[in-house]
Amino acid sequence: MEKTLIYHYTSLSHLIEIFKVGKLHTSQTEKMLKVKKPGLWFTTNSKWEHSAFKRFNDGKKEFDLNTPEEFEKYIGCARLVTNLNSLFVTFAKYKHKSKVNPLLWDKMAEIGKSKGADPSEWYATFSPLSINNLDIEIYENGEWLNLKKEGGEFDSDLFNRNLEKTFVFKKGKEMEEKMLKEYQANQPKSDTVSEDIKSTPVVDKNVSEEKLIKEPVVEEKPVKEPVVEEKPKSKGILSGIKSLFSKK
């Protein structure tokens, strides 16, 4: 039987938070709306899920990020992939399983359709999923690229270069550099005091000459300390999350 792949679309910013906890959790929005059984949403759409849009503010105006290209530019674009199985229910069955308010259920479908989404492609599960059981892909220049190399090695270069080109990353770097300059400008400047250095005689003329007593010279052998080979640190923000991926 052919397997059906399903996808959870998100930003690189949110993916970092998922790495930290090691799990993909159910919807925070539904929890705030007091849904009794919040869902964790996936779609069968392998190109893009239009209901995954994000509201964004660039400091000048507020607007929606509606496409993977817009995600890539501003907040980075990623998706988590798994196989459709019995843990998932359709959007229609979700209405009864979650005990969601029917008005809210209708609104979810209405908003999704207004963005071009198809609710018949939506599937929900009601429990968190471990990130170790999910494939992870990054959207780069029109292609979905696997974040895990063959053998399970984590492609930190792929993650870093996509994170570093985002608007939020660049803006953060600008603010960091600005704060550093302001801090350095507020530091008091040290005054250089020049002093005449007077030479002090080694032997005082008024002190009677004493015979020098030769003491045995103890040669100190250098103590060899164990050399600890430093492993190169992982590039960029991935240094703390490499361990989450065990080789298959």
C-alpha positions as CSV (number, residue, x, y, z in Angstrom):
1,M,0.0,0.0,0.0
2,E,1.4,3.4,-1.0
3,K,2.1,5.7,1.9
4,T,0.7,9.2,2.0
5,L,3.0,11.9,3.2
6,I,1.7,14.8,5.2
7,Y,3.4,18.1,6.0
8,H,3.5,20.7,8.9
9,Y,4.7,24.1,7.5
10,T,6.5,26.5,9.8
11,S,9.2,29.2,10.1
12,L,12.9,28.7,10.9
13,S,12.3,30.9,14.0
14,H,9.6,28.4,15.3
15,L,11.7,25.4,14.2
16,I,14.4,26.5,16.7
17,E,11.8,26.4,19.5
18,I,10.8,23.0,18.3
19,F,14.4,21.8,18.5
20,K,14.7,23.1,22.1
21,V,11.8,21.1,23.4
22,G,12.3,18.1,21.1
23,K,8.6,17.9,20.2
24,L,6.0,19.4,17.9
25,H,3.1,20.4,20.1
26,T,-0.6,20.9,19.5
27,S,-1.9,24.3,18.5
28,Q,-1.3,27.1,21.0
29,T,-4.0,29.2,19.4
30,E,-6.6,26.5,20.0
31,K,-5.5,26.2,23.6
32,M,-6.1,29.9,24.1
33,L,-9.5,29.5,22.5
34,K,-10.3,26.9,25.1
35,V,-10.7,24.0,22.6
36,K,-10.9,20.8,24.7
37,K,-8.7,18.8,22.5
38,P,-6.4,21.1,20.5
39,G,-5.0,19.7,17.2
40,L,-1.6,19.4,15.7
41,W,-2.2,20.1,12.0
42,F,-0.7,18.6,8.9
43,T,-1.7,18.8,5.2
44,T,-1.3,16.5,2.2
45,N,-0.4,19.5,0.1
46,S,3.3,18.9,-0.8
47,K,3.8,22.4,-2.4
48,W,2.5,24.7,0.3
49,E,-0.3,25.1,2.9
50,H,-2.0,28.5,2.4
51,S,-3.6,28.5,5.8
52,A,-0.1,28.5,7.3
53,F,0.3,32.3,6.6
54,K,1.8,34.5,9.3
55,R,1.1,38.1,10.3
56,F,4.4,40.0,10.2
57,N,5.5,43.5,11.2
58,D,8.8,44.8,9.6
59,G,8.9,47.9,11.8
60,K,7.2,50.0,9.1
61,K,4.0,48.2,8.3
62,E,2.1,45.0,9.1
63,F,1.3,42.4,6.5
64,D,0.7,38.7,5.8
65,L,3.4,36.3,4.7
66,N,1.4,34.1,2.3
67,T,4.0,32.1,0.3
68,P,7.1,30.0,1.0
69,E,9.1,32.7,-0.8
70,E,7.9,35.4,1.6
71,F,8.6,33.1,4.5
72,E,12.1,32.4,3.2
73,K,12.8,36.1,2.9
74,Y,11.5,37.3,6.3
75,I,11.4,34.4,8.8
76,G,12.8,31.3,7.0
77,C,10.7,28.5,5.7
78,A,10.6,24.9,6.9
79,R,8.3,21.9,7.1
80,L,8.1,18.7,9.1
81,V,7.1,15.5,7.3
82,T,5.6,12.2,8.4
83,N,3.3,9.4,7.1
84,L,-0.5,9.6,7.4
85,N,-1.6,7.0,9.9
86,S,-4.4,6.1,12.3
87,L,-3.3,8.8,14.8
88,F,-4.7,11.5,12.4
89,V,-8.2,12.5,11.7
90,T,-9.7,14.5,8.9
91,F,-10.9,18.1,9.4
92,A,-14.5,16.9,9.3
93,K,-13.9,14.3,12.1
94,Y,-11.8,16.8,14.0
95,K,-15.0,18.8,14.6
96,H,-16.5,16.0,16.7
97,K,-13.3,14.5,18.2
98,S,-12.0,17.9,19.5
99,K,-15.4,19.1,20.7
100,V,-14.6,22.4,19.1
101,N,-17.2,25.1,19.0
102,P,-19.0,24.7,15.6
103,L,-18.7,28.4,14.9
104,L,-14.9,28.2,15.4
105,W,-14.7,25.2,13.2
106,D,-16.6,27.0,10.5
107,K,-14.3,30.1,10.9
108,M,-11.2,27.9,10.5
109,A,-12.5,26.6,7.2
110,E,-13.6,30.1,6.1
111,I,-10.2,31.7,6.8
112,G,-8.3,28.8,5.2
113,K,-10.4,29.0,2.0
114,S,-10.0,32.7,1.8
115,K,-6.3,32.2,1.5
116,G,-6.6,29.5,-1.1
117,A,-6.4,26.4,1.2
118,D,-8.5,23.2,0.9
119,P,-9.7,21.9,4.3
120,S,-10.2,18.4,2.8
121,E,-6.4,18.2,2.7
122,W,-6.1,18.9,6.5
123,Y,-5.4,16.3,9.1
124,A,-5.0,16.6,12.9
125,T,-3.6,14.5,15.7
126,F,-4.2,15.3,19.4
127,S,-0.8,14.4,20.9
128,P,2.7,16.0,20.5
129,L,5.1,14.3,18.0
130,S,8.8,13.7,18.7
131,I,11.1,15.5,16.3
132,N,13.1,12.3,16.0
133,N,10.2,10.7,14.2
134,L,9.8,13.5,11.7
135,D,11.8,14.4,8.6
136,I,12.7,18.1,8.3
137,E,13.0,20.1,5.1
138,I,14.1,23.7,4.4
139,Y,12.8,25.8,1.6
140,E,15.7,27.3,-0.4
141,N,15.4,29.0,-3.8
142,G,12.3,27.2,-4.9
143,E,13.3,23.7,-3.6
144,W,12.6,21.7,-0.5
145,L,15.9,20.3,0.8
146,N,16.3,17.7,3.5
147,L,17.9,18.9,6.7
148,K,19.3,15.5,7.5
149,K,22.0,14.1,5.3
150,E,22.4,10.4,4.5
151,G,23.1,8.5,7.7
152,G,21.3,11.1,9.8
153,E,23.9,13.8,10.0
154,F,22.5,17.2,10.5
155,D,23.2,19.7,7.7
156,S,24.1,22.8,9.8
157,D,25.3,24.7,6.7
158,L,21.9,24.5,5.1
159,F,20.2,25.7,8.3
160,N,22.6,28.5,9.0
161,R,22.8,30.1,5.6
162,N,19.0,30.2,5.4
163,L,18.6,31.6,8.9
164,E,21.3,34.2,8.3
165,K,19.7,35.6,5.1
166,T,16.3,36.2,6.8
167,F,15.0,39.7,7.7
168,V,14.6,38.9,11.4
169,F,18.2,37.6,11.7
170,K,19.7,40.7,9.9
171,K,17.6,43.0,11.9
172,G,18.7,41.3,15.1
173,K,22.4,41.7,14.1
174,E,21.9,45.4,13.4
175,M,20.3,46.0,16.8
176,E,23.1,44.0,18.5
177,E,25.8,46.0,16.8
178,K,24.0,49.3,17.6
179,M,23.8,48.4,21.3
180,L,27.5,47.4,21.4
181,K,28.5,50.8,19.9
182,E,26.3,52.6,22.4
183,Y,27.9,50.7,25.2
184,Q,31.4,51.4,24.0
185,A,30.6,55.1,23.6
186,N,29.4,55.3,27.2
187,Q,32.5,53.8,28.7
188,P,34.8,56.3,30.5
189,K,38.1,57.0,28.8
190,S,41.2,56.2,31.0
191,D,43.6,59.1,31.4
192,T,47.3,58.2,30.8
193,V,49.5,59.5,33.6
194,S,53.2,59.8,32.6
195,E,55.6,59.3,35.5
196,D,59.4,59.6,35.7
197,I,60.8,56.3,36.4
198,K,63.7,56.6,38.8
199,S,66.3,53.9,38.9
200,T,66.9,52.5,42.4
201,P,70.4,51.3,43.3
202,V,70.6,47.5,43.8
203,V,73.0,47.8,46.7
204,D,72.9,50.6,49.3
205,K,76.4,52.0,49.8
206,N,75.9,52.2,53.6
207,V,75.2,48.6,53.9
208,S,78.2,46.4,54.6
209,E,79.0,43.9,52.0
210,E,77.8,40.5,52.8
211,K,79.1,37.3,51.4
212,L,76.8,35.7,48.9
213,I,75.7,32.3,50.0
214,K,75.2,30.0,47.1
215,E,72.0,28.0,47.5
216,P,71.5,24.9,45.5
217,V,69.5,25.6,42.4
218,V,66.5,23.3,42.0
219,E,65.6,22.9,38.4
220,E,61.9,22.8,38.1
221,K,60.7,20.3,35.6
222,P,57.8,21.6,33.5
223,V,54.6,19.8,34.4
224,K,53.0,18.4,31.4
225,E,49.3,19.0,31.4
226,P,47.1,16.7,29.4
227,V,46.3,18.3,26.0
228,V,42.6,18.5,25.5
229,E,41.7,18.6,21.8
230,E,39.0,21.1,21.3
231,K,36.3,20.0,18.9
232,P,35.3,22.8,16.5
233,K,32.1,24.4,17.6
234,S,29.1,24.0,15.5
235,K,28.6,27.0,13.2
236,G,26.0,29.5,14.2
237,I,22.9,28.8,16.2
238,L,22.9,25.1,15.7
239,S,25.6,24.3,18.3
240,G,23.0,23.5,20.9
241,I,20.7,21.3,18.7
242,K,23.0,18.9,16.9
243,S,22.6,16.3,19.6
244,L,18.9,16.1,19.0
245,F,19.6,14.0,15.8
246,S,21.0,10.6,16.3
247,K,22.4,8.8,13.4
248,K,20.1,6.1,12.0
